[in-house]
Amino acid sequence: MTGGVSRRVIVASALLVLLVGAGFAVLLLSVQDLRDSERQARQAAAVLAAANQVERSVVDLETGQQAFAITGEEQFLAPWQTARSQLPDRLAALERVVADEPAQRASAEEISRSATSYLRDYSEPLVAAMRGRPVSTPSQAATTEGQRRVDAIRTVLDGLITTERGLSAAAQARSDAAAGRAVIAAATGLVGSVLLILGFTWYLSRAVVRPVLITAAMADRLAAGDLAVRVPEDGVGEIGGLERTFNSMAASLDQARTDLASSRARLVASADETRRRIERDLHDGIQQRLVTLALELRTVQAGLTGDQVDLRTRLDEITDDLGSTLDELREISHGIHPAILSDGGIGPAVRMLARRSAIPVEAEVTVTERLPPAVESAAYYVVSEALTNAAKHADASVVYVDVRLLDGSLRLAVRDDGAGGADPANGSGLIGLTDRVQALGGTLTVDSPAGQGTTLQITLPVAPEEISS
């Protein structure tokens, strides 16, 4: 089957409608056949009952007139009288019940004529004749004529009854066949509907439900930040379009994140490079110029004579101010980018921060290799910010710093025993550190329960080829 899910649903629904409709059509036809068979059975029963009534009346006529002929007593003529009065109505009833059956109607008309003739032309004259003379047995000729007429009537009645029974049997056979067809149609429709529904349910589960569930699960992972997730593009119709759209969206987000990370990494690298250049310019330019000026002042001061005491004093003051300015410049240069980080790497830089900290620091640095400059800068500023926060806000008595390379990553942890309760979301300097670390593909976590100190951990990936001795 080709086409989208909508078309397949329509086709399957149409098949189900056709199957159920066909089953109901057969059931309706079977019900109609059963109704016709029931009507035919009732008709046959009515015909048989009417025929039996006519036959009984004829027999009562015959036996009543014979008993009267033998006894001459009117009381034995009572059955004859009853049959004589009932015969016309029973003949009419017989003709009425077979009015819709041409073959049977002809037989009924013949029975009616014969029975009426028997009554009027034979039985009534015979009884009238016997009433006017002494008791005697009817003549052989009269008896034979009466028997012949009755036998003729019975023959036609038997034919009518036999035909009606045949029609009834045929109707019963049709009824049985219709019932059988109804059972087969119902069973076929039920089994076919169940199979079709099960098959369609299985198809929907495989072609729609399962891909949607997979896509939903992948969407949860995508929302959680796993932009590498993809779904199989084996769906049909609209489901396949959904899968392709999801993969395209995930690929776009993944590419956007990659571009953003690259951009952030470039910004961090550019900022660090700018810091190093400014520090180098200060060190090699202004700082060296100030040192030169200080030396020149000392030279001028040394050349003064003993009677130039005021000028020597003034030069001493200027030299001291110049020294203070040089120290301040060194501090500024160190804050922009410490030269020790560029020259010695993360180990010496962290130890220098520990020595200059306002609170005691126990530092354990096992990294002796040189790492990428961006990684060293990020680690340095994390330690610097953590020590500054501990001194300003944590009311800590000691800080523990641990720096090591493990499984291709730089692992750094800074822990203090202060008041805790630090929250990076409150706008502290940790937000900038988090951005710097994430720009390099790393992670930064802060654990700071109230009253239990603060632990800051970062992990920065380092490729083996980026490590140097």
Secondary structure, DSSP 8 states (H G I E B T S, - for coil): --S-HHHHHHHHHHHHHHHHHHHHHHHHHHHHHHHHHHHHHHHHHHHHHHHHHHHHHHHHHHHHHHHHHHH--GGGGHHHHHHHHHHHHHHHHHHHHTTT-HHHHHHHHHHHHHHHHIIIIIIHHHHHHHHTS-S----HHHHHHHHHHHHHHHHHHHHHHHHHHHHHHHHHHHHHHHHHHHHHHHHHHHHHHHHHHHHHHHHHIIIIIHHHHHHHHHHHHHHTT-TT--------HHHHHHHHHHHHHHHHHHHHHHHHHHHHHHHHHHHHHHHHHHHHHIIIIIIHHHHHHHHHHHHHHHT--TT-HHHHHHHHHHHHHHHHHHHHHHHHHHHHS-HHHHHH-HHHHHHHHHHH-SS-EEEEE---SB--HHHHHHHHHHHHHHHHHIIIII--S-EEEEEEEETTEEEEEEEE-S-----GGGS-THHHHHHHHHHTT-EEEEE--TTS-EEEEEEEE--GGG-B-
